[in-house]
Amino acid sequence: MQMTWRWYGINNDDITLDHIRQIPGVTGIVWSLHDKVAGEVWEEERIKETMDHIRSKGFNGDVVESVNIHDDIKLGNENRDKYIDIYIDTIRKLAKEGVKVICYNFMPVFDWTRTDLYKELEDGSNALFYEKALVEGINPKEIADRILEGAGDKTMPGWEPERLNKLEELFEKYKDIDEDKLFENLKYFLERIIPVCEEVDVKMAIHPDDPPWPIFGLPRVIRSRDHIKKFLGLVDSPYNGLTLCTGSLGPGQASEIPSIVREFGDRIHFAHIRNVRVYENGDFIEVSHRAQDGNVDVVEVVKAYHEMDFKGYVRPDHGRHLWGEEKTCRPGYGLYDRALGIMYMWGIWDTLEKERAAK
């Protein structure tokens, strides 16, 4: 596996590439142009500037997360081809600079959703928390306000104020979009872009819905084994693949994740590994990567990747905020717990490597 780290860019991340260089085994930086809203043109100069900076510190920039999908594509309206053309232009520009994988999602209106960005755990750390009953009874704008307030001056992918200022308008547009229609619009998008991806050797890796169930009456289509299987069949190409996120699938089917990895392994181009503790009432909170701290058996997940000799990209996903770093870090993206998570994953992997060599 190739260990990577999600980084938000110069002057947009308190964690620098020099910090990341000190974490053993990290070879790649997962990046994006985070000031770009969905549907906006990515300039070649900006892409090259970012890639040059990443390479100057000894990393590759093979993975971009995310190139967000414009709502007109998800809605399947008359403007979608214009925005798909812009997306294709971005794919070609990224390929020119050596990008190999693009992570994206197809969630309507909201990206990942939480009700508290700093819920305290028993040990005094804090983490992202989801209260299921609150989401079922609250106005969507209140959730958006909570996220934006918690983020402070940090950019939050999927929670761009420009979009959220039009929340009522967006919900009105999506009122007739059900799961079947969203799948249909996703297929149209894939049928346009995947031939280009095959041509320029860039793999698309869709991220599961987070949480893995419909919210606010909006459909979610990448949320279970069956949904993943259906998705991969929309365009049956190795370039149409997955970002397999254990934290997104965890609240719905944590115990199945190792078998999902084994079943779809040849279509997993990017792996997000994190842990969640799921409560009986459906609430969940993000915890350390250690298997016994949550419901996701990270040991078995890493073992599944090792069995298939996974050579794709992996990164530690959301971590807890430790030692007061929530005062400065982006919610879910502190330095310490993600670095601990990397060392936990390497410990599992190295042990499996030694066991294999001894046989």
Secondary structure, 3 states (H helix, E strand, C coil): CEEEEECCCCCCCCCCHHHHCCCCCEEEEEECCCCCCCCCCCCHHHHHHHHHHHHHCCCECCEEECCCCCHHHHHCCCCHHHHHHHHHHHHHHHHHCCCCEEEECCCCCCCCCCCEEEEECCCCCEEEEECHHHHHHCCHHHHHHHHHHHHCCCCCCCCCHHHHCCHHHHHHHCCCCCHHHHHHHHHHHHHHHHHHHHHHCCEEEECCCCCCCCECCECCCCCCHHHHHHHHHHCCCCCEEEEEEHHHHHHHHHHHHHHHHHHHHHHEEEEEECEEEECCCCCEEEECCCHHHCCCCHHHHHHHHHHCCCCCEEEECCCCECCCHHHCCECCECCHHHHHHHHHHHHHHHHHHHHHHHC
